[in-house]
Amino acid sequence: MELQDPKMNGAPPADALGQRQEHKGFLPSHRPAPGRKPIEFKDFKGKTSFGMSVFNLSNAIMGSGVLGLAYAMAHTGVLFFLALLLCIALLSSYSIHLLLTCAGVVGIRAYEQLGQRALGPAGKVVVAAVICLHNVGAMSSYLFIIKSELPLVIGTFLDMDPEGGWFLKGNLLIIIVSVVIILPLALMRHLGYLGYTSGLSLTCMLFFLISVIYKKFQLGCAVGLNETEVESKSPTALPIQGLNRSCEARMFTVGSQMFYTVPIMAFAFVCHPEVLPIYTELCRPSKYRMQAVANVSIGAMFCMYGLTATFGYLTFYNSVEAEMLHMYSQQDLLILCVRLAVLLAVTLTVPVVLFPIRRALQQLLFPSRDFSWPRHVAIALILLVLVNVLVICVPNIRDIFGVIGSTSAPSLIFILPSIFYLRIVPSEVEPLYSWPKIQALCFGLLGVLFMAISLGFMFANWATGMLNLDHGPHPNPTGGGDQVLGKSQPSPVLSVSPGRSCLSGSPLS
């Protein structure tokens, strides 16, 4: 998995960086030492097209967190949200640039081996552990969504009570989905083969976006108030539709909830564990070609995020909930189809998220072993079994994975790429006080700041929650959750796998 430049131990000339960044697909340029087995670069002979690579990376970026973007816009304002989203997209593109530059310098296309090259064996272990924890959290959040939403969708289509039939039990359904759909896709040897399922997943989310735009023009500002009043038989029931007392969009909003949504939005473009595996299988690979894949994927997701948040917010304004689909009528056939499409998209994303975990484990436990189908299948099967058991047996893992998401996401996006760049790029090529390395250092410090903010708000939320338990309910808790239409929602800072799961953490409630 690694190709070393014969001049790595010496001082390279100042103009050697461009030549060392790309090795024609990282093929060996020198003969192996006598008596040693020649290094084979089968993994580097990529066959995945540019378009399929874009589908895979876009699918890795986008997740169920898109459902909470309108809620984030309601607490930041339209212009501030879009400006912040643009800044995050640019920072994510820069982070991928750092990764690709480091990969080109040392001829490595594995995140774990970059950690080893930069920080030694301990760096490899740390990177593999961070990737596994982060992606296990993402897989768990996806399966929690399937567990909670699929029985409701099937029960509504069959006009049955979700608790009425044994075949509508959430625990049974996630096992069936894992065995029938996720496991066969997870057994694919190459990530490029998942480009077709990633394309289908993105199509489902595009259908979701089109439906949100259509519903905006269908409902206007008076969003079904009369219909909701008819459906609500109880005089004390709160209509969850049609409470837009003010149909004025706010351009800038500053409030306590903004400090919860901003750190989570910062991780809306998490895809870094998948970047190097996708780079490995890219046809005619080069740093510039992979950067183009990343830029197209990030740009497409920026457009989808921006449109979804804008039209969702302009439909419900300040009444929007953290999971936007809950705002629509549950009997609406179009919304039922949208919920089913979102479930399909989430299901098809799980194998893409599983791939970096398996690769990290193979790099950590079997670094010099050839490919083995029994080991390949066993790792995928064990991972799916563990995640299913976690989702079934643990009723509330929001806090546990809140810590994981608040530490792993900034590490993968900000901190590790900056450390790799500072440690791997030779000082003869980029001096320590050069502008690129100063940028990388500031980028890493920004990640530490985001981590501190996320953990700080989460611990504050725990403290506030314990205080409320001691002194009874508080009419307007600060940091203890958002009051949406009289219903207490968990704080968005406790989201699992920020950027992928819903902002409120509602799938894990």
Secondary structure, DSSP 8 states (H G I E B T S, - for coil): -B---TTTTS---TT-HHHHH--TTT---S---TTS-----GGGS--B-HHHHHHHHHHHH--GGGGGHHHHHHTT-HHHHHHHHHHHHHHHHHHHHHHHHHHHHHTB--HHHHHHHHH-HHHHHHHHHHHHHHHHHHHHHHHHHHHHHHHHHHHHHTT--TTT-GGG-HHHHHHHHIIIIIHHHHT-SSGGGGHHHHHHHHHHHHHHHHHHHHHHHHH-SS-SHHHHHHH--STT---SSS--S-----S---STTHHHHHHHHTTTT--HHHHHHHHHTBSS--HHHHHHHHHHHHHHHHHHHHHHHHHHHHHHGGG--SSGGGGS-TT-HHHHHHHHHHHHHHHHHHHHHHHHHHHHHHHHH-TT----HHHHHHHHHHHHHHHHHHHHH-S--HHHHHHHHHHHHHIIIIIHHHHHHHHHS-TTTS-TTSHHHHHHHHHHHHHHHHHHHHHHHHHHHHHHHHHHHHH---SS-SSS-EEETTEEE--GGG-STTTTS-TT-GGG-
